[in-house]
Amino acid sequence: MKRSELKTSQQVIGDASRHDPVFRAEWDRTAFAREVALRIVAYRTENQLTQTALARKVGMTQSVIARLESGDQPPSIATLVKLSKGTGMEFDVKISRGAVEIVAA
């Protein structure tokens, strides 16, 4: 198979979410956690911080930062508050019909 014939990760995810309801449910369930993870990783890399340095800055442990960056489990409101206080990051959260998402400010 040629490299040009390979699907992108977005195409694979799109196909799976259309054809596999179990995958779709899990993808939707972890959307909020993935968005928070992306923001944490972006902040950390832009500020040239290790997970340990970020953890110290926000009053958490490195293992908590690693878990947050994995995007597997949604963070609590208390965790978002700690991140915001320690970094200045903003999280505008919308909760509607059982779904949680970060919205544009």
WOZIHU-V820569 format. One record per residue. N is the residue number from 0. RES is the residue in three letters. PHI is phi in whole degrees, -180 to 180 (999 if undefined). D_LAST is the distance of its C-alpha to the last C-alpha in Angstrom with 2 decimals. Layout:
# WOZIHU-V820569
n:N res:RES phi:PHI d_last:D_LAST
n:N res:RES phi:PHI d_last:D_LAST
This chain:
# WOZIHU-V820569
n:0 res:MET phi:999 d_last:43.66
n:1 res:LYS phi:-79 d_last:42.21
n:2 res:ARG phi:-57 d_last:38.89
n:3 res:SER phi:-66 d_last:37.78
n:4 res:GLU phi:-89 d_last:38.49
n:5 res:LEU phi:-72 d_last:36.17
n:6 res:LYS phi:-81 d_last:33.01
n:7 res:THR phi:-75 d_last:29.64
n:8 res:SER phi:-61 d_last:27.86
n:9 res:GLN phi:-64 d_last:25.41
n:10 res:GLN phi:-67 d_last:28.54
n:11 res:VAL phi:-63 d_last:30.13
n:12 res:ILE phi:-63 d_last:27.14
n:13 res:GLY phi:-60 d_last:26.93
n:14 res:ASP phi:-62 d_last:30.67
n:15 res:ALA phi:-64 d_last:30.65
n:16 res:SER phi:-71 d_last:27.88
n:17 res:ARG phi:-78 d_last:29.80
n:18 res:HIS phi:-108 d_last:33.17
n:19 res:ASP phi:-130 d_last:32.70
n:20 res:PRO phi:-63 d_last:31.22
n:21 res:VAL phi:-69 d_last:31.47
n:22 res:PHE phi:-60 d_last:29.49
n:23 res:ARG phi:-60 d_last:26.85
n:24 res:ALA phi:-63 d_last:26.57
n:25 res:GLU phi:-68 d_last:26.24
n:26 res:TRP phi:-61 d_last:23.70
n:27 res:ASP phi:-66 d_last:21.50
n:28 res:ARG phi:-63 d_last:22.20
n:29 res:THR phi:-99 d_last:21.06
n:30 res:ALA phi:-59 d_last:17.93
n:31 res:PHE phi:-62 d_last:15.60
n:32 res:ALA phi:-62 d_last:17.97
n:33 res:ARG phi:-66 d_last:18.08
n:34 res:GLU phi:-65 d_last:14.36
n:35 res:VAL phi:-63 d_last:14.58
n:36 res:ALA phi:-58 d_last:17.84
n:37 res:LEU phi:-61 d_last:16.60
n:38 res:ARG phi:-67 d_last:14.06
n:39 res:ILE phi:-66 d_last:16.96
n:40 res:VAL phi:-62 d_last:19.43
n:41 res:ALA phi:-61 d_last:17.43
n:42 res:TYR phi:-60 d_last:17.01
n:43 res:ARG phi:-64 d_last:20.65
n:44 res:THR phi:-72 d_last:22.05
n:45 res:GLU phi:-63 d_last:20.28
n:46 res:ASN phi:-100 d_last:21.71
n:47 res:GLN phi:51 d_last:24.98
n:48 res:LEU phi:-108 d_last:25.11
n:49 res:THR phi:-80 d_last:27.23
n:50 res:GLN phi:-60 d_last:26.23
n:51 res:THR phi:-64 d_last:28.67
n:52 res:ALA phi:-65 d_last:27.27
n:53 res:LEU phi:-65 d_last:23.71
n:54 res:ALA phi:-58 d_last:25.28
n:55 res:ARG phi:-62 d_last:27.15
n:56 res:LYS phi:-62 d_last:24.17
n:57 res:VAL phi:-106 d_last:22.28
n:58 res:GLY phi:76 d_last:25.48
n:59 res:MET phi:-127 d_last:25.87
n:60 res:THR phi:-98 d_last:28.51
n:61 res:GLN phi:-60 d_last:28.45
n:62 res:SER phi:-66 d_last:29.17
n:63 res:VAL phi:-67 d_last:26.03
n:64 res:ILE phi:-61 d_last:23.93
n:65 res:ALA phi:-60 d_last:26.03
n:66 res:ARG phi:-64 d_last:25.46
n:67 res:LEU phi:-62 d_last:21.67
n:68 res:GLU phi:-70 d_last:21.89
n:69 res:SER phi:-71 d_last:24.18
n:70 res:GLY phi:72 d_last:21.47
n:71 res:ASP phi:-84 d_last:24.18
n:72 res:GLN phi:-126 d_last:23.15
n:73 res:PRO phi:-69 d_last:19.85
n:74 res:PRO phi:-76 d_last:19.23
n:75 res:SER phi:-78 d_last:19.66
n:76 res:ILE phi:-61 d_last:17.27
n:77 res:ALA phi:-60 d_last:19.71
n:78 res:THR phi:-67 d_last:19.32
n:79 res:LEU phi:-62 d_last:15.54
n:80 res:VAL phi:-63 d_last:16.28
n:81 res:LYS phi:-60 d_last:18.99
n:82 res:LEU phi:-61 d_last:16.98
n:83 res:SER phi:-66 d_last:14.31
n:84 res:LYS phi:-62 d_last:17.26
n:85 res:GLY phi:-79 d_last:19.27
n:86 res:THR phi:-123 d_last:16.98
n:87 res:GLY phi:86 d_last:14.03
n:88 res:MET phi:-63 d_last:11.76
n:89 res:GLU phi:-115 d_last:8.53
n:90 res:PHE phi:-128 d_last:8.32
n:91 res:ASP phi:-95 d_last:6.25
n:92 res:VAL phi:-107 d_last:9.39
n:93 res:LYS phi:-119 d_last:10.90
n:94 res:ILE phi:-118 d_last:14.69
n:95 res:SER phi:-149 d_last:16.68
n:96 res:ARG phi:52 d_last:20.35
n:97 res:GLY phi:84 d_last:20.74
n:98 res:ALA phi:-104 d_last:18.01
n:99 res:VAL phi:-118 d_last:15.18
n:100 res:GLU phi:-147 d_last:12.19
n:101 res:ILE phi:-93 d_last:8.96
n:102 res:VAL phi:-111 d_last:6.28
n:103 res:ALA phi:-67 d_last:3.79
n:104 res:ALA phi:-75 d_last:0.00
